């Protein structure tokens, strides 16, 4: 007991962008737990941005992350209410669990939404330390091919109050590899603001292209994704080189870190060797993702496998023509030749064929883009998806 009190007193968390007067104790209080030390991709951003969405809808929501991590810096910059705790070990970390328990107590947390599987043990341990007894909900956005049927994982997954997945194909994988109870699993697609992600006007499109120093008449093929071999920018470059159209350009939008730098250089060198450096632009991620989409004519998702891409849905809502790989959750959003085109993964020839088809057939391109916009508005409206998420957590 003395050791536990010592830990409680020694290790403090840090609260950002929230005043005590703003704590709403009437409605349920939610904690979005994302203890990622270096990651700064779609998973981390989704958890942070959901915190903002929940607060805007009148709920109390706190984003819990590691202090001085990239996503912590983002949360502070974006004025997202967050609690930053000291970094520890990934599994059953008592220090992180104690800090999280103190967060549960302070904000009277009723639901803890966990975005990373290795954080589940920390959430459950914090629950035992806390005077609160929050429901533990796993929001799985990444694939895991590792079987988790041992005693430790069985204990965690069998006690989940809910597991939320963005794609149907993930459900049998989760049930086969873990002890998750089937009735607790919910398929809830990502939701988007269909008002914000709406088709660009002629002037908006012109301004967006100018922002990236792209001539107005250029046909822009865009692939926004962090540089990673799984995203497969390399084969996208090879496919685009085959297109060889004077007024076509490829935008590769994505960040790098120490782990992805070598792959980025491989892609960059391939562009140089193919002699298309004047037609390929490497662009860093920016917070204004809509402007990237507005500068785009054809959106490409060339991942070897993807769970379910939020950016793809945003592109569809903006009325872009989309090309995706026929793997993972992408075929759940794209129906071939109905609202987009599907190609096999790691196949530059087939990707080129799709690029060429859309370039040479503007009638098809327009028809696909209009249907993509309609489908995104009907199926992925954030208001509908939010209600489903709240119900699953209840």
ABEGO torsion letter per residue (X at the ends): XAAAAAAAAABBBBBBGBBAAABBAABBBBBBBBBBAABBBAAAAAAAAAAAAAAAAGBBBBBBBBBGBAAAAAAAAAGBBBBBBBBBBABGBAAAAAAAAAAAAAAGBABBBBABAAAAAAAAAAAAABABBBBBBBBBABBBABBBABAAAAAAAAABABBBBABAAAAAAAAAABABBAAABBBBBBBBBAAABBBBBAAAAAAAAAAAGBBAABBBBBBBBBBBAAAGAAAAAAAAAAAGBAABBBBBBEBBBAAAAAAAAAAAAAAAAAGAAAABBBBBBBABAAAAAAABABBBBABABBABBAAAAAAAAAGBBBBBBBBEAAAAABBBGAAEBBBBBGBAAAAAAAAAAAAABAAAAAAAAAAAAAAAAAAABAAAAAAAAAAAAX
